[in-house]
Amino acid sequence: MDRHELKETGTRKTDDKIFVSNQFSYRFQDERFNFFGNINFSTQFDKGYDYGQDPKALLSRFMAPGYFSQVFGVGYEPARLFFSRGWFGYEGDDRDRYRSFHSLWT
């Protein structure tokens, strides 16, 4: 976690991200193609405040927010220096306030 001392305002949180990522891949018989999946979790572990209010207002804390995402797709790798992936994914937060479905070719 990073905290910085600011001259007139005291110590402030600048970065405290927790990020866990698990990825798996399975190569097909034609080794240029693979199936992959990725599961991610991220949150923070320290309280965050709105310092523009007096007294300061609590904005965030551990697991508020917490994000969980899952991605799966098919990869194509015709040569060691080139690959492409197409995927579909879902991301949501700990209280189901935020949900997103997305897909992409990279």
Helices and strands as residue ranges (DSSP letters): E 2-6, E 10-15, E 17-27, E 33-44, E 48-50, E 57-60, E 66-79, E 82-93, E 99-105
